[in-house]
């Protein structure tokens, strides 16, 4: 089953920094929407990011997202459980802030 996707304003804003990687980012997002648990080796985050997941895009760029069926996030309120909210995309150190 393919998950519905929603992008936060922050994700859309930050993705503009990576216009040269737009096609590859779309491919990665499509893979995550097909199977977020196994595709792209996503990892559960801890501490103040508990409930969110991280997927490696490049060696230094991470995609931070939440799977609505796994963890309640305010953006999931109006979405079905089979949805993914993409929170941000950025270099490693900035993505986790």
TORDREN-93374 format. One record per residue: residue number from 1; y negated, x, z negated of N, C-alpha, C, O in turn. Coordinates in nm, 3 decimals, always signed. Layout:
TORDREN-93374
+--------+---------+---------+---------+---------+---------+---------+---------+---------+---------+---------+---------+---------+
! drenlo !     nyy !     nxx !     nzz !    cayy !    caxx !    cazz !     cyy !     cxx !     czz !     oyy !     oxx !     ozz !
+--------+---------+---------+---------+---------+---------+---------+---------+---------+---------+---------+---------+---------+
!    NUM !       Y !       X !       Z !       Y !       X !       Z !       Y !       X !       Z !       Y !       X !       Z !
...
+--------+---------+---------+---------+---------+---------+---------+---------+---------+---------+---------+---------+---------+
***
This chain:
TORDREN-93374
+--------+---------+---------+---------+---------+---------+---------+---------+---------+---------+---------+---------+---------+
! drenlo !     nyy !     nxx !     nzz !    cayy !    caxx !    cazz !     cyy !     cxx !     czz !     oyy !     oxx !     ozz !
+--------+---------+---------+---------+---------+---------+---------+---------+---------+---------+---------+---------+---------+
!      1 !  +0.119 !  +0.084 !  +0.000 !  +0.000 !  +0.000 !  +0.000 !  -0.125 !  +0.088 !  +0.000 !  -0.131 !  +0.188 !  -0.072 !
!      2 !  -0.221 !  +0.054 !  +0.078 !  -0.345 !  +0.129 !  +0.085 !  -0.445 !  +0.072 !  -0.016 !  -0.466 !  -0.049 !  -0.023 !
!      3 !  -0.505 !  +0.160 !  -0.092 !  -0.603 !  +0.122 !  -0.192 !  -0.739 !  +0.100 !  -0.125 !  -0.776 !  +0.170 !  -0.031 !
!      4 !  -0.812 !  +0.001 !  -0.178 !  -0.950 !  -0.019 !  -0.132 !  -1.034 !  +0.093 !  -0.190 !  -1.003 !  +0.147 !  -0.296 !
!      5 !  -1.141 !  +0.127 !  -0.120 !  -1.226 !  +0.236 !  -0.170 !  -1.369 !  +0.189 !  -0.190 !  -1.421 !  +0.105 !  -0.116 !
!      6 !  -1.431 !  +0.245 !  -0.291 !  -1.571 !  +0.220 !  -0.321 !  -1.635 !  +0.354 !  -0.353 !  -1.575 !  +0.438 !  -0.421 !
!      7 !  -1.755 !  +0.375 !  -0.303 !  -1.826 !  +0.501 !  -0.325 !  -1.949 !  +0.475 !  -0.411 !  -2.027 !  +0.384 !  -0.383 !
!      8 !  -1.966 !  +0.555 !  -0.516 !  -2.086 !  +0.543 !  -0.598 !  -2.205 !  +0.600 !  -0.521 !  -2.188 !  +0.672 !  -0.423 !
!      9 !  -2.324 !  +0.566 !  -0.566 !  -2.446 !  +0.620 !  -0.504 !  -2.446 !  +0.772 !  -0.513 !  -2.489 !  +0.841 !  -0.421 !
!     10 !  -2.399 !  +0.823 !  -0.625 !  -2.394 !  +0.968 !  -0.643 !  -2.303 !  +1.034 !  -0.540 !  -2.338 !  +1.138 !  -0.483 !
!     11 !  -2.187 !  +0.973 !  -0.515 !  -2.094 !  +1.029 !  -0.416 !  -2.159 !  +1.033 !  -0.278 !  -2.153 !  +1.135 !  -0.209 !
!     12 !  -2.222 !  +0.924 !  -0.240 !  -2.287 !  +0.915 !  -0.108 !  -2.400 !  +1.018 !  -0.098 !  -2.417 !  +1.082 !  +0.005 !
!     13 !  -2.475 !  +1.033 !  -0.204 !  -2.585 !  +1.129 !  -0.206 !  -2.532 !  +1.272 !  -0.191 !  -2.587 !  +1.351 !  -0.114 !
!     14 !  -2.428 !  +1.304 !  -0.265 !  -2.375 !  +1.441 !  -0.263 !  -2.299 !  +1.473 !  -0.135 !  -2.294 !  +1.589 !  -0.092 !
!     15 !  -2.241 !  +1.374 !  -0.074 !  -2.164 !  +1.398 !  +0.049 !  -2.256 !  +1.445 !  +0.162 !  -2.211 !  +1.511 !  +0.255 !
!     16 !  -2.384 !  +1.411 !  +0.153 !  -2.480 !  +1.457 !  +0.254 !  -2.490 !  +1.610 !  +0.257 !  -2.526 !  +1.667 !  +0.360 !
!     17 !  -2.459 !  +1.674 !  +0.146 !  -2.462 !  +1.821 !  +0.141 !  -2.352 !  +1.882 !  +0.227 !  -2.360 !  +1.998 !  +0.268 !
!     18 !  -2.250 !  +1.803 !  +0.253 !  -2.132 !  +1.856 !  +0.323 !  -2.113 !  +1.788 !  +0.459 !  -2.000 !  +1.758 !  +0.498 !
!     19 !  -2.221 !  +1.763 !  +0.529 !  -2.213 !  +1.696 !  +0.660 !  -2.122 !  +1.771 !  +0.756 !  -2.055 !  +1.710 !  +0.839 !
!     20 !  -2.119 !  +1.902 !  +0.746 !  -2.035 !  +1.984 !  +0.835 !  -1.886 !  +1.965 !  +0.806 !  -1.801 !  +2.005 !  +0.886 !
!     21 !  -1.853 !  +1.902 !  +0.692 !  -1.713 !  +1.878 !  +0.655 !  -1.678 !  +1.729 !  +0.656 !  -1.576 !  +1.688 !  +0.602 !
!     22 !  -1.763 !  +1.649 !  +0.717 !  -1.749 !  +1.503 !  +0.711 !  -1.611 !  +1.454 !  +0.756 !  -1.551 !  +1.369 !  +0.689 !
!     23 !  -1.561 !  +1.505 !  +0.866 !  -1.432 !  +1.460 !  +0.917 !  -1.318 !  +1.496 !  +0.821 !  -1.228 !  +1.416 !  +0.797 !
!     24 !  -1.323 !  +1.617 !  +0.766 !  -1.219 !  +1.659 !  +0.672 !  -1.225 !  +1.579 !  +0.541 !  -1.122 !  +1.549 !  +0.482 !
!     25 !  -1.346 !  +1.546 !  +0.497 !  -1.361 !  +1.465 !  +0.376 !  -1.304 !  +1.326 !  +0.399 !  -1.234 !  +1.273 !  +0.313 !
!     26 !  -1.332 !  +1.267 !  +0.515 !  -1.276 !  +1.136 !  +0.548 !  -1.124 !  +1.139 !  +0.548 !  -1.059 !  +1.048 !  +0.497 !
!     27 !  -1.067 !  +1.244 !  +0.604 !  -0.921 !  +1.259 !  +0.606 !  -0.865 !  +1.266 !  +0.464 !  -0.764 !  +1.203 !  +0.434 !
!     28 !  -0.931 !  +1.343 !  +0.377 !  -0.886 !  +1.358 !  +0.238 !  -0.895 !  +1.224 !  +0.164 !  -0.805 !  +1.189 !  +0.089 !
!     29 !  -1.004 !  +1.150 !  +0.186 !  -1.020 !  +1.020 !  +0.122 !  -0.913 !  +0.923 !  +0.170 !  -0.857 !  +0.848 !  +0.090 !
!     30 !  -0.884 !  +0.924 !  +0.299 !  -0.779 !  +0.837 !  +0.353 !  -0.643 !  +0.871 !  +0.292 !  -0.565 !  +0.780 !  +0.262 !
!     31 !  -0.614 !  +0.999 !  +0.274 !  -0.488 !  +1.039 !  +0.209 !  -0.482 !  +0.989 !  +0.065 !  -0.379 !  +0.940 !  +0.020 !
!     32 !  -0.592 !  +1.003 !  -0.007 !  -0.596 !  +0.955 !  -0.145 !  -0.577 !  +0.804 !  -0.152 !  -0.513 !  +0.755 !  -0.244 !
!     33 !  -0.632 !  +0.731 !  -0.056 !  -0.619 !  +0.585 !  -0.056 !  -0.478 !  +0.539 !  -0.021 !  -0.438 !  +0.428 !  -0.057 !
!     34 !  -0.403 !  +0.621 !  +0.048 !  -0.263 !  +0.586 !  +0.079 !  -0.175 !  +0.603 !  -0.043 !  -0.091 !  +0.517 !  -0.070 !
!     35 !  -0.191 !  +0.713 !  -0.117 !  -0.112 !  +0.739 !  -0.236 !  -0.186 !  +0.837 !  -0.326 !  -0.165 !  +0.958 !  -0.316 !
!     36 !  -0.271 !  +0.786 !  -0.414 !  -0.355 !  +0.873 !  -0.496 !  -0.277 !  +0.953 !  -0.600 !  -0.328 !  +1.052 !  -0.653 !
!     37 !  -0.156 !  +0.911 !  -0.630 !  -0.078 !  +0.980 !  -0.733 !  -0.005 !  +1.103 !  -0.679 !  +0.021 !  +1.198 !  -0.753 !
!     38 !  +0.029 !  +1.100 !  -0.551 !  +0.110 !  +1.209 !  -0.497 !  +0.040 !  +1.288 !  -0.387 !  +0.063 !  +1.409 !  -0.375 !
!     39 !  -0.042 !  +1.225 !  -0.309 !  -0.115 !  +1.298 !  -0.205 !  -0.225 !  +1.381 !  -0.270 !  -0.291 !  +1.336 !  -0.364 !
!     40 !  -0.244 !  +1.498 !  -0.222 !  -0.356 !  +1.583 !  -0.261 !  -0.347 !  +1.637 !  -0.404 !  -0.444 !  +1.696 !  -0.453 !
!     41 !  -0.237 !  +1.619 !  -0.470 !  -0.216 !  +1.674 !  -0.605 !  -0.333 !  +1.645 !  -0.699 !  -0.391 !  +1.738 !  -0.756 !
!     42 !  -0.366 !  +1.520 !  -0.715 !  -0.476 !  +1.486 !  -0.805 !  -0.432 !  +1.509 !  -0.949 !  -0.314 !  +1.497 !  -0.983 !
!     43 !  -0.530 !  +1.543 !  -1.034 !  -0.504 !  +1.572 !  -1.174 !  -0.586 !  +1.480 !  -1.263 !  -0.701 !  +1.450 !  -1.233 !
!     44 !  -0.526 !  +1.437 !  -1.371 !  -0.601 !  +1.360 !  -1.471 !  -0.694 !  +1.455 !  -1.546 !  -0.657 !  +1.568 !  -1.578 !
!     45 !  -0.813 !  +1.407 !  -1.573 !  -0.910 !  +1.487 !  -1.647 !  -0.909 !  +1.448 !  -1.794 !  -0.855 !  +1.343 !  -1.830 !
!     46 !  -0.966 !  +1.531 !  -1.877 !  -0.963 !  +1.509 !  -2.022 !  -1.105 !  +1.512 !  -2.078 !  -1.203 !  +1.527 !  -2.004 !
!     47 !  -1.113 !  +1.497 !  -2.209 !  -1.238 !  +1.501 !  -2.286 !  -1.335 !  +1.392 !  -2.238 !  -1.295 !  +1.276 !  -2.228 !
!     48 !  -1.459 !  +1.427 !  -2.208 !  -1.558 !  +1.326 !  -2.170 !  -1.533 !  +1.269 !  -2.030 !  -1.601 !  +1.175 !  -1.990 !
!     49 !  -1.439 !  +1.324 !  -1.956 !  -1.403 !  +1.273 !  -1.823 !  -1.266 !  +1.203 !  -1.825 !  -1.206 !  +1.181 !  -1.720 !
!     50 !  -1.219 !  +1.169 !  -1.943 !  -1.089 !  +1.105 !  -1.957 !  -1.081 !  +0.978 !  -1.874 !  -1.173 !  +0.896 !  -1.876 !
!     51 !  -0.972 !  +0.962 !  -1.801 !  -0.952 !  +0.846 !  -1.716 !  -0.986 !  +0.872 !  -1.571 !  -0.942 !  +0.799 !  -1.482 !
!     52 !  -1.065 !  +0.976 !  -1.547 !  -1.098 !  +1.014 !  -1.410 !  -0.995 !  +1.112 !  -1.358 !  -0.919 !  +1.172 !  -1.435 !
!     53 !  -0.993 !  +1.127 !  -1.228 !  -0.903 !  +1.222 !  -1.163 !  -0.984 !  +1.317 !  -1.076 !  -1.095 !  +1.286 !  -1.033 !
!     54 !  -0.926 !  +1.432 !  -1.053 !  -0.988 !  +1.533 !  -0.968 !  -0.889 !  +1.570 !  -0.858 !  -0.770 !  +1.588 !  -0.883 !
!     55 !  -0.940 !  +1.581 !  -0.737 !  -0.859 !  +1.628 !  -0.624 !  -0.932 !  +1.745 !  -0.560 !  -1.053 !  +1.740 !  -0.537 !
!     56 !  -0.858 !  +1.849 !  -0.532 !  -0.916 !  +1.966 !  -0.468 !  -0.942 !  +1.936 !  -0.321 !  -0.854 !  +1.890 !  -0.250 !
!     57 !  -1.065 !  +1.961 !  -0.278 !  -1.097 !  +1.945 !  -0.137 !  -1.089 !  +2.080 !  -0.066 !  -1.021 !  +2.093 !  +0.035 !
!     58 !  -1.157 !  +2.177 !  -0.121 !  -1.144 !  +2.316 !  -0.075 !  -1.118 !  +2.398 !  -0.200 !  -1.102 !  +2.343 !  -0.309 !
!     59 !  -1.115 !  +2.527 !  -0.184 !  -1.092 !  +2.614 !  -0.299 !  -1.196 !  +2.588 !  -0.408 !  -1.165 !  +2.600 !  -0.527 !
!     60 !  -1.318 !  +2.555 !  -0.370 !  -1.426 !  +2.541 !  -0.466 !  -1.486 !  +2.401 !  -0.477 !  -1.569 !  +2.378 !  -0.565 !
!     61 !  -1.448 !  +2.307 !  -0.392 !  -1.506 !  +2.173 !  -0.394 !  -1.404 !  +2.072 !  -0.447 !  -1.288 !  +2.073 !  -0.408 !
!     62 !  -1.451 !  +1.985 !  -0.538 !  -1.365 !  +1.883 !  -0.598 !  -1.419 !  +1.744 !  -0.568 !  -1.539 !  +1.722 !  -0.557 !
!     63 !  -1.324 !  +1.651 !  -0.557 !  -1.357 !  +1.508 !  -0.546 !  -1.316 !  +1.445 !  -0.678 !  -1.200 !  +1.457 !  -0.720 !
!     64 !  -1.409 !  +1.378 !  -0.744 !  -1.381 !  +1.310 !  -0.870 !  -1.375 !  +1.160 !  -0.842 !  -1.465 !  +1.104 !  -0.779 !
!     65 !  -1.269 !  +1.095 !  -0.891 !  -1.250 !  +0.953 !  -0.863 !  -1.173 !  +0.886 !  -0.977 !  -1.119 !  +0.954 !  -1.065 !
!     66 !  -1.169 !  +0.755 !  -0.974 !  -1.092 !  +0.678 !  -1.071 !  -1.007 !  +0.577 !  -0.995 !  -1.051 !  +0.517 !  -0.897 !
!     67 !  -0.883 !  +0.561 !  -1.041 !  -0.792 !  +0.460 !  -0.986 !  -0.800 !  +0.340 !  -1.080 !  -0.767 !  +0.350 !  -1.198 !
!     68 !  -0.844 !  +0.227 !  -1.028 !  -0.873 !  +0.110 !  -1.112 !  -0.752 !  +0.057 !  -1.188 !  -0.768 !  +0.006 !  -1.299 !
!     69 !  -0.633 !  +0.069 !  -1.134 !  -0.515 !  +0.019 !  -1.205 !  -0.475 !  +0.110 !  -1.321 !  -0.398 !  +0.070 !  -1.408 !
!     70 !  -0.527 !  +0.230 !  -1.321 !  -0.489 !  +0.330 !  -1.421 !  -0.587 !  +0.335 !  -1.537 !  -0.548 !  +0.361 !  -1.651 !
!     71 !  -0.713 !  +0.311 !  -1.509 !  -0.817 !  +0.326 !  -1.610 !  -0.932 !  +0.232 !  -1.575 !  -0.973 !  +0.223 !  -1.460 !
!     72 !  -0.985 !  +0.163 !  -1.677 !  -1.098 !  +0.074 !  -1.650 !  -1.226 !  +0.157 !  -1.644 !  -1.256 !  +0.235 !  -1.735 !
!     73 !  -1.298 !  +0.140 !  -1.537 !  -1.429 !  +0.202 !  -1.517 !  -1.524 !  +0.088 !  -1.483 !  -1.482 !  -0.007 !  -1.417 !
!     74 !  -1.648 !  +0.093 !  -1.526 !  -1.740 !  -0.018 !  -1.498 !  -1.746 !  -0.060 !  -1.351 !  -1.763 !  -0.178 !  -1.321 !
!     75 !  -1.731 !  +0.035 !  -1.260 !  -1.734 !  +0.002 !  -1.117 !  -1.610 !  -0.076 !  -1.074 !  -1.610 !  -0.138 !  -0.968 !
!     76 !  -1.504 !  -0.073 !  -1.154 !  -1.379 !  -0.144 !  -1.120 !  -1.387 !  -0.293 !  -1.152 !  -1.300 !  -0.370 !  -1.111 !
!     77 !  -1.489 !  -0.332 !  -1.224 !  -1.500 !  -0.470 !  -1.273 !  -1.483 !  -0.574 !  -1.162 !  -1.412 !  -0.672 !  -1.181 !
!     78 !  -1.546 !  -0.554 !  -1.050 !  -1.542 !  -0.653 !  -0.943 !  -1.438 !  -0.621 !  -0.835 !  -1.430 !  -0.691 !  -0.734 !
!     79 !  -1.360 !  -0.518 !  -0.857 !  -1.259 !  -0.476 !  -0.760 !  -1.121 !  -0.513 !  -0.809 !  -1.101 !  -0.537 !  -0.928 !
!     80 !  -1.026 !  -0.517 !  -0.719 !  -0.889 !  -0.538 !  -0.757 !  -0.830 !  -0.411 !  -0.817 !  -0.890 !  -0.304 !  -0.809 !
!     81 !  -0.712 !  -0.425 !  -0.877 !  -0.648 !  -0.308 !  -0.938 !  -0.611 !  -0.203 !  -0.835 !  -0.606 !  -0.084 !  -0.867 !
!     82 !  -0.584 !  -0.241 !  -0.714 !  -0.547 !  -0.147 !  -0.608 !  -0.673 !  -0.095 !  -0.539 !  -0.690 !  -0.109 !  -0.418 !
!     83 !  -0.760 !  -0.036 !  -0.620 !  -0.886 !  +0.018 !  -0.569 !  -0.910 !  +0.156 !  -0.627 !  -0.860 !  +0.190 !  -0.734 !
!     84 !  -0.987 !  +0.235 !  -0.554 !  -1.029 !  +0.367 !  -0.600 !  -1.180 !  +0.375 !  -0.590 !  -1.239 !  +0.339 !  -0.488 !
!     85 !  -1.242 !  +0.422 !  -0.697 !  -1.386 !  +0.444 !  -0.697 !  -1.408 !  +0.595 !  -0.689 !  -1.365 !  +0.669 !  -0.777 !
!     86 !  -1.476 !  +0.638 !  -0.585 !  -1.507 !  +0.780 !  -0.568 !  -1.639 !  +0.806 !  -0.637 !  -1.744 !  +0.754 !  -0.597 !
!     87 !  -1.634 !  +0.888 !  -0.742 !  -1.748 !  +0.911 !  -0.830 !  -1.842 !  +1.018 !  -0.776 !  -1.963 !  +0.995 !  -0.764 !
!     88 !  -1.788 !  +1.135 !  -0.743 !  -1.871 !  +1.244 !  -0.695 !  -1.788 !  +1.344 !  -0.616 !  -1.665 !  +1.344 !  -0.622 !
!     89 !  -1.856 !  +1.428 !  -0.543 !  -1.796 !  +1.541 !  -0.473 !  -1.895 !  +1.657 !  -0.486 !  -2.014 !  +1.642 !  -0.457 !
!     90 !  -1.845 !  +1.771 !  -0.531 !  -1.935 !  +1.884 !  -0.550 !  -1.853 !  +2.009 !  -0.577 !  -1.730 !  +2.005 !  -0.587 !
!     91 !  -1.925 !  +2.121 !  -0.589 !  -1.855 !  +2.245 !  -0.622 !  -1.799 !  +2.231 !  -0.763 !  -1.847 !  +2.151 !  -0.843 !
!     92 !  -1.697 !  +2.309 !  -0.791 !  -1.619 !  +2.298 !  -0.914 !  -1.706 !  +2.282 !  -1.039 !  -1.689 !  +2.185 !  -1.113 !
!     93 !  -1.796 !  +2.373 !  -1.063 !  -1.875 !  +2.370 !  -1.187 !  -1.966 !  +2.249 !  -1.198 !  -1.987 !  +2.199 !  -1.309 !
!     94 !  -2.019 !  +2.201 !  -1.089 !  -2.110 !  +2.086 !  -1.092 !  -2.035 !  +1.953 !  -1.093 !  -2.086 !  +1.855 !  -1.147 !
!     95 !  -1.917 !  +1.948 !  -1.035 !  -1.843 !  +1.823 !  -1.025 !  -1.800 !  +1.771 !  -1.161 !  -1.790 !  +1.649 !  -1.181 !
!     96 !  -1.775 !  +1.860 !  -1.254 !  -1.724 !  +1.819 !  -1.386 !  -1.833 !  +1.792 !  -1.488 !  -1.803 !  +1.772 !  -1.606 !
!     97 !  -1.958 !  +1.792 !  -1.448 !  -2.067 !  +1.765 !  -1.543 !  -2.096 !  +1.619 !  -1.552 !  -2.185 !  +1.578 !  -1.627 !
+--------+---------+---------+---------+---------+---------+---------+---------+---------+---------+---------+---------+---------+
***
